[in-house]
Amino acid sequence: MNGAEAFIETLYACGVEVCFANPGTSEMQLVAAVDRQHGMRAILGLFEGVVTGAADGYGRMAEKPAVTLLHLGPGLGNGLANLHNARKAATPIINMVGDHATYHLHYDAPLTSDAVGVARPMSDWVRVSKSNRDLAQTGAEAFGVAMGGYPGRIATVIVPADHAWSEGSASVAPPVIAPAPQSPAAAIAAAAEALKSAEGPKCLFLGGRALREDALVQAGRIASATGCRLIAETFAARHQRGAGRVAVEKLPYFGEQAEAFLAEFKTLVFCGAEPPVSFFAYPGKPSWLSPEGAELVRLASLREDALAALTALADALDAPAEPALIQAPTTFPAEPGKLNSANLGAILAELLPEDAIVSDEGATQGGASMLMCAGAKRHDWLQLTGGSIGQGLPLAVGAAVACPDRKVIALHGDGGAMYTNQALWTMARENLDVTTIILNNGSYAILNIELMRVGVQNPGPKALSMLDLKNPAINWSQLSEGMGVPAVRVDTAEGFRDALTDALAHKGPRLIEALL
């Protein structure tokens, strides 16, 4: 084998089955190696941010890494924003990034860059292969990093072109993955004591893997035993929710609202999350959101086994077998007439299919949908963990590849969706079962709110023009049709209901442009 073939063979032996790719000249040997590995699926993205975002969505749902194929340092640079989101979500991803042949680097050709320097801020581990024979070993190590850093880490391999094309290499055996780190017994005992002895309101604050169904059952047992409230981090990588599952309250987004929400608690136990802080700093507003003087207890960090910790805590409390706080089915009236976020959310909650996956980058217009869907049929809700917009469409691509038998719904603001609209083309090319709902209000609406919150008084037309998307107005249905995804525009509740019913009845990509 050449180095590229040994590298790809090793990744496949580790269980890596999908390559999201946007390659260039230096990666052609890797392209050929993926082609020869018949068990590995290759999926093209027309922008690197689509590639990295899709790998994030895949990893969140498959719970194992896809591999990305990116062109040199600049190509990796184009994908960094969604790697930032993936790193915040603790998603397992392996990046393979081509580089110039080792003997070519000193000529400083136009695409020469510090690929390691580009990779490092958004990677948990970066390595440049040392030779063609070392390349396969590097791939095995990358898999070990991605899967060994519970729940997942980002590993980036820089592949010099001559290491890829040189013959004389061989694949290596997959690494042994250690079990997830466990919470210390002392932490479980401290959490149990805090919840048993606490005077006044108390909460169990959940994030990461603590928001999966099995972990939530244990959290519900703890709530039954102690009367604590269950609160989820504002932005979750994957929250399994819906009727019949344990219900969890969401921490509000705005810092002062979150501070007020938490103010009554005297005891807060954290599992899979750290004590919350405000998303941004604002003049005269809080950054640290936990109540002053409250007892803060860490049961399990993001990197410790949340299910095991919650189970051990429930058992230490002699909690009942059946959890409390089971979510009842709920419906909301959808007012007829002009479409708005409330009647859109009510209709989505009513029609949401069983076991759906929602990729949520709905921003200001999507909040009602998230709240109203809490009592809908069982589903997974994926959120914008790192705050770098342009995640929602690629995330839906990856989720649909990981779970081809489940309906995926991408709920997306119009401004953020323009960052990675090329994902629609990939949905069409791969015939992915994604229904995209573009919440089109012709504005970066959240920034109009933020402008006021940072204290800007009487913004002028120049400032407001930087937040406006109506000049010219973006026609999402035409854009979608141009990329091969059937689309419809609606501006009434009745029209949205008909469009969503039709989209959900068909297998394959559809787009609904909701004019709000």
C-alpha positions in Angstrom: 0.0 0.0 0.0 1.0 3.6 -0.3 0.7 5.8 2.8 -2.8 7.1 1.9 -4.2 3.6 1.4 -2.7 2.3 4.7 -4.2 5.4 6.5 -7.7 5.0 5.1 -7.6 1.2 5.6 -6.7 1.8 9.3 -9.5 4.3 9.8 -12.0 1.9 8.3 -10.8 -0.9 10.5 -11.4 1.4 13.4 -15.0 1.8 12.4 -14.8 5.1 10.4 -17.4 4.6 7.6 -18.0 8.2 6.3 -15.7 10.8 4.7 -17.1 14.3 4.3 -14.8 15.9 1.8 -13.8 19.0 0.0 -10.4 18.0 -1.4 -7.8 19.7 -3.6 -4.6 18.7 -5.5 -2.5 17.7 -2.5 -5.2 15.3 -1.4 -5.7 13.3 -4.6 -4.0 10.2 -3.2 -6.3 10.3 -0.3 -9.3 10.7 -2.7 -8.1 7.6 -4.5 -7.6 5.7 -1.3 -11.2 6.5 -0.1 -12.3 5.3 -3.6 -10.6 2.0 -3.1 -12.0 1.4 0.4 -15.4 0.2 -0.7 -16.9 0.2 2.8 -16.3 4.0 3.2 -18.9 6.4 2.0 -17.7 9.7 0.4 -19.9 12.8 0.6 -18.9 16.0 -1.1 -19.5 19.4 0.5 -19.1 22.5 -1.6 -17.7 24.5 1.3 -15.4 23.3 4.1 -17.8 24.7 6.7 -20.4 22.2 5.4 -17.9 19.4 5.6 -16.9 20.1 9.3 -20.5 20.9 10.3 -21.7 17.6 8.7 -19.0 15.7 10.6 -20.3 17.3 13.8 -23.9 16.2 13.1 -22.8 12.7 12.2 -20.7 12.4 15.3 -23.5 13.6 17.6 -25.9 11.0 16.3 -23.6 8.1 15.4 -21.5 8.5 18.6 -18.4 7.8 16.5 -16.3 9.9 14.2 -16.6 10.6 10.6 -13.4 11.8 8.8 -13.1 15.1 7.0 -10.9 15.6 3.9 -9.7 19.2 3.6 -7.3 21.1 1.3 -4.3 22.4 3.1 -4.3 25.0 5.8 -6.6 27.5 4.0 -9.2 24.8 3.4 -9.0 23.8 7.1 -9.3 27.5 7.9 -12.6 27.7 6.0 -14.0 24.9 8.2 -12.8 26.2 11.6 -16.1 27.9 12.7 -18.0 24.6 12.7 -15.1 22.8 14.2 -15.4 25.3 17.1 -19.0 24.3 17.5 -18.1 20.6 17.4 -15.4 21.0 20.0 -17.8 22.8 22.3 -20.2 19.9 21.7 -17.5 17.3 22.5 -18.1 15.6 19.2 -15.7 12.9 18.0 -14.2 14.0 14.6 -11.0 13.1 12.7 -9.7 15.7 10.2 -7.3 14.7 7.5 -5.7 17.8 6.0 -3.4 17.6 3.0 -0.2 19.5 2.9 2.5 20.1 0.3 5.1 17.4 -0.1 7.8 17.8 2.5 10.5 18.7 -0.1 8.1 21.3 -1.6 7.4 23.3 1.6 10.6 25.4 1.5 9.6 26.9 -1.9 6.8 28.8 -0.2 4.2 28.0 -3.0 1.0 30.1 -3.0 -1.0 27.7 -0.7 1.9 27.1 1.7 0.7 27.8 5.3 1.2 26.9 8.9 -1.3 24.1 8.8 -0.6 23.0 12.4 -1.0 26.6 13.6 -4.4 26.8 11.8 -5.5 23.4 13.3 -4.5 23.8 16.8 -7.1 26.3 18.2 -10.0 24.1 17.1 -8.4 20.7 17.7 -7.8 18.7 20.8 -4.8 16.9 19.2 -2.8 17.7 16.1 -0.1 15.6 14.5 1.9 15.8 11.2 2.8 12.3 9.9 6.6 11.6 9.9 6.7 9.2 6.9 4.5 7.1 4.7 4.8 4.2 7.1 4.0 6.4 10.1 0.8 7.7 8.4 -1.3 4.6 9.3 -0.1 4.7 12.9 -1.0 8.4 13.1 -4.5 7.5 11.9 -4.9 4.9 14.6 -3.7 7.4 17.2 -6.2 10.0 15.8 -9.1 7.5 16.3 -7.9 6.8 19.8 -8.0 10.5 20.6 -11.4 11.1 19.0 -13.1 8.2 20.8 -10.9 8.0 23.9 -11.7 11.5 25.1 -15.2 10.8 26.4 -17.7 11.8 25.0 -15.5 12.9 22.0 -12.6 14.9 20.9 -11.3 16.5 17.6 -8.1 15.0 16.2 -6.4 16.5 13.2 -3.9 14.7 11.0 -1.7 16.8 8.6 -0.8 14.6 5.6 2.2 15.6 3.5 1.5 14.6 -0.1 4.7 12.6 -0.5 3.8 10.5 2.6 0.4 9.8 0.9 1.8 8.7 -2.4 4.9 6.8 -1.3 4.7 3.0 -1.5 5.7 0.5 1.2 3.2 1.1 4.0 0.7 -1.1 5.8 -2.4 -0.6 7.9 -2.2 -1.0 11.7 -4.6 -2.5 14.3 -7.3 -0.3 15.9 -6.4 1.1 19.3 -8.0 -0.1 22.5 -10.4 2.6 23.7 -10.5 3.0 27.5 -13.8 3.2 29.2 -15.2 6.7 30.1 -13.7 8.3 33.3 -15.9 7.8 36.3 -16.9 10.4 38.9 -15.0 9.8 42.2 -17.0 8.2 45.0 -16.4 11.3 47.1 -18.2 13.4 44.5 -21.2 11.1 44.5 -21.3 11.2 48.3 -21.0 15.0 48.3 -23.8 15.4 45.8 -26.1 13.0 47.8 -25.4 14.9 51.0 -26.0 18.3 49.5 -29.3 17.2 48.0 -30.5 15.4 51.2 -29.5 18.2 53.6 -30.2 21.3 51.5 -32.6 23.8 53.0 -34.5 25.7 50.4 -34.8 25.2 46.6 -32.3 23.0 44.9 -31.6 21.9 41.4 -29.7 19.3 39.4 -28.1 21.1 36.4 -27.6 18.9 33.4 -25.6 19.1 30.2 -23.7 16.9 27.7 -24.5 13.2 28.0 -26.7 13.8 31.0 -29.4 14.9 28.5 -29.7 11.5 26.9 -32.8 9.5 27.7 -31.1 6.8 29.9 -29.4 9.5 32.0 -32.5 11.6 32.3 -34.3 8.6 33.8 -31.8 8.6 36.6 -32.1 12.3 37.0 -35.9 11.8 37.3 -35.3 9.3 40.0 -33.2 11.8 41.9 -35.9 14.4 41.5 -38.4 12.0 42.9 -36.3 11.3 45.9 -35.2 14.9 46.7 -37.7 17.2 45.1 -35.0 19.0 43.2 -35.7 20.7 39.9 -34.0 19.5 36.7 -32.5 22.3 34.6 -30.6 21.9 31.3 -27.8 24.0 29.9 -29.0 26.6 27.4 -27.4 25.0 24.3 -27.2 21.2 24.3 -25.3 19.1 21.8 -28.1 16.5 21.9 -31.1 16.6 24.1 -33.5 13.6 24.0 -36.9 15.0 24.8 -40.7 14.7 24.1 -43.7 13.1 25.6 -42.9 10.1 27.9 -39.4 11.2 28.6 -38.2 13.0 31.7 -38.9 16.8 31.4 -36.1 19.3 31.9 -36.4 23.1 32.2 -34.1 25.2 30.0 -31.9 27.9 31.3 -32.8 31.2 29.6 -30.3 32.6 27.1 -30.0 36.2 28.3 -27.7 36.5 31.3 -29.9 38.6 33.5 -32.9 36.3 32.8 -30.7 33.3 33.6 -29.5 34.9 36.8 -33.1 35.6 37.9 -34.1 32.1 37.0 -31.4 30.6 39.2 -31.6 33.1 42.0 -33.8 31.1 44.4 -31.6 28.0 44.5 -29.5 27.4 47.6 -27.9 24.2 46.2 -26.9 23.4 42.6 -25.5 20.0 41.6 -23.8 19.9 38.2 -23.6 16.9 35.9 -22.1 17.1 32.4 -21.9 20.8 32.6 -20.0 23.6 34.4 -21.7 26.4 36.3 -23.3 28.6 33.6 -21.9 32.0 32.5 -23.5 34.7 30.3 -23.0 34.1 26.6 -21.5 37.6 26.2 -20.3 40.3 28.5 -22.6 43.4 28.8 -22.1 46.7 30.6 -23.7 46.4 34.1 -24.9 42.9 33.5 -23.7 39.6 35.2 -21.2 37.2 33.7 -21.3 34.6 36.5 -24.9 33.3 36.8 -25.0 31.1 39.9 -26.5 32.7 43.0 -24.1 34.3 45.4 -23.6 32.1 48.5 -25.2 29.0 47.0 -23.6 25.6 47.4 -22.2 24.4 44.1 -21.4 20.7 43.8 -19.8 19.0 40.8 -21.2 15.5 40.4 -19.6 14.8 37.0 -17.8 17.0 34.5 -18.5 16.9 30.7 -15.6 14.4 30.4 -16.9 12.0 33.1 -19.5 9.3 32.6 -22.8 11.1 33.3 -25.0 8.0 33.2 -22.9 6.2 35.7 -22.7 9.2 38.0 -26.5 9.9 38.0 -27.2 6.2 38.5 -24.8 6.0 41.5 -26.3 9.2 42.9 -29.9 7.9 42.6 -28.9 4.6 44.3 -27.1 6.5 47.1 -30.3 8.4 47.7 -32.4 5.2 47.7 -34.4 6.8 44.9 -37.6 5.1 43.6 -37.2 3.0 40.5 -39.7 5.2 38.6 -38.6 8.7 37.7 -40.6 11.8 38.4 -41.3 14.7 36.0 -42.4 12.6 33.0 -43.4 14.9 30.2 -47.1 14.7 29.3 -48.2 15.2 25.6 -49.0 18.8 25.0 -50.6 20.7 22.1 -50.9 24.4 21.5 -53.5 26.2 19.4 -52.2 27.5 16.1 -53.9 30.8 15.5 -54.9 31.1 11.8 -53.8 33.9 9.5 -50.4 35.6 9.3 -47.5 33.3 10.1 -45.5 34.1 13.2 -43.1 32.2 15.5 -45.9 31.1 17.8 -48.3 29.5 15.3 -45.3 28.0 13.4 -44.0 26.4 16.6 -47.5 25.1 17.5 -47.9 23.5 14.1 -44.4 22.0 14.2 -45.0 20.5 17.6 -48.3 19.0 16.4 -46.8 17.4 13.2 -43.3 16.5 14.5 -42.8 12.8 13.6 -41.9 10.2 16.2 -38.1 9.9 16.6 -37.4 13.0 14.5 -34.1 14.8 14.8 -34.3 18.6 15.0 -31.2 20.7 14.1 -31.9 24.0 15.7 -30.3 27.3 14.6 -33.6 29.1 14.7 -32.2 32.1 16.7 -34.9 34.7 17.7 -37.7 33.1 15.7 -37.0 29.5 16.8 -37.4 29.8 20.5 -41.1 29.2 20.5 -40.7 26.0 18.5 -38.2 24.6 21.0 -40.5 25.3 23.9 -43.7 24.1 22.2 -42.0 20.8 21.0 -41.1 19.8 24.6 -44.4 17.8 24.8 -44.4 16.6 21.1 -43.6 13.0 20.1 -40.2 11.7 21.2 -37.3 13.4 19.3 -33.7 14.6 19.6 -32.9 18.3 19.6 -29.5 19.4 18.5 -28.4 23.0 19.3 -25.7 25.5 18.4 -23.2 24.7 21.2 -20.4 27.0 20.2 -22.5 30.0 19.0 -20.7 30.1 15.6 -23.6 30.5 13.1 -23.9 28.5 10.0 -24.1 25.2 11.8 -27.7 24.1 11.4 -27.8 23.0 7.7 -24.5 21.1 7.8 -25.5 19.5 11.1 -28.7 18.3 9.5 -26.7 16.7 6.7 -24.5 14.8 9.1 -27.5 13.7 11.3 -29.4 12.4 8.2 -26.3 10.4 7.1 -26.0 8.9 10.5 -29.7 8.1 10.9 -31.1 7.5 7.4 -34.4 6.0 8.7 -35.2 9.1 10.8 -36.8 12.4 9.6 -34.4 15.3 10.1 -35.8 18.9 10.4 -33.4 21.8 10.1 -34.9 24.9 11.8 -32.9 27.8 10.7 -32.8 31.6 10.7 -32.3 33.2 7.3 -29.1 35.1 8.2 -27.2 32.1 9.7 -28.3 29.8 6.9 -26.6 32.0 4.3 -23.2 31.0 5.8 -23.5 27.4 4.7 -26.4 27.3 2.1 -24.2 25.0 0.0 -25.4 22.2 2.4 -28.7 22.2 0.4 -26.7 20.9 -2.7 -25.3 18.0 -0.6 -28.8 17.2 0.7 -30.0 17.0 -2.9 -27.0 15.0 -4.2 -27.3 12.4 -1.4 -31.1 12.5 -1.3 -31.0 13.1 2.4 -34.4 13.0 4.3 -34.1 16.6 5.6 -37.0 19.1 5.8 -35.5 22.6 6.1 -37.6 25.4 7.5 -36.1 28.8 6.9 -37.4 31.4 9.3 -37.2 34.4 7.0 -37.6 37.7 8.8 -35.1 39.5 6.5 -32.8 40.5 9.4 -30.1 39.5 11.8 -32.8 40.0 14.3 -30.8 38.9 17.4 -28.3 41.6 16.7 -31.0 44.3 16.8 -31.7 43.1 20.3 -28.0 42.9 21.2 -27.4 46.5 19.9 -29.8 47.7 22.6 -28.4 45.4 25.3 -24.8 46.7 24.9 -26.1 50.2 25.5 -26.1 51.7 21.9 -28.6 54.5 21.9 -30.4 55.8 18.8 -28.6 53.7 16.2 -28.5 55.5 12.8 -29.3 54.1 9.4 -25.7 53.0 8.7 -25.7 50.8 11.9 -29.1 49.4 11.2 -28.2 48.6 7.6 -25.5 46.2 8.9 -28.3 44.1 10.5 -30.8 44.2 7.6 -31.2 41.5 5.0 -34.0 43.0 2.9 -32.0 45.1 0.4 -32.0 43.0 -1.6 -34.4 40.4 -0.2 -33.2 36.8 -0.3 -35.5 34.4 -2.1 -34.8 31.1 -0.3 -37.2 29.1 -2.4 -35.4 30.0 -5.6 -32.0 29.5 -4.0 -33.1 26.0 -2.8 -34.6 25.0 -6.2 -31.4 26.1 -7.8 -29.5 23.6 -5.7 -31.9 20.8 -6.4 -34.1 20.9 -3.3 -37.9 21.4 -3.9 -39.1 24.4 -2.1 -42.2 26.4 -1.3 -42.8 29.9 0.2 -45.5 30.4 2.8 -46.7 33.4 4.9 -49.8 32.0 6.6 -50.4 29.4 9.3 -52.6 27.5 6.9 -49.9 27.5 4.2 -47.2 26.4 6.6 -49.4 23.5 7.8 -50.0 22.3 4.3 -46.3 22.7 3.3 -45.0 20.8 6.4 -47.5 18.0 6.0 -46.5 17.5 2.4 -42.7 17.7 3.2 -43.0 15.2 6.0 -44.9 12.8 3.8 -42.1 12.6 1.3 -38.7 10.9 1.6 -35.9 13.2 0.6 -35.0 16.9 1.0 -37.6 19.6 1.0 -37.4 23.3 2.0 -40.1 25.6 3.4 -39.4 29.3 3.4 -41.5 30.7 6.2 -42.0 34.4 5.7 -42.3 35.9 9.2 
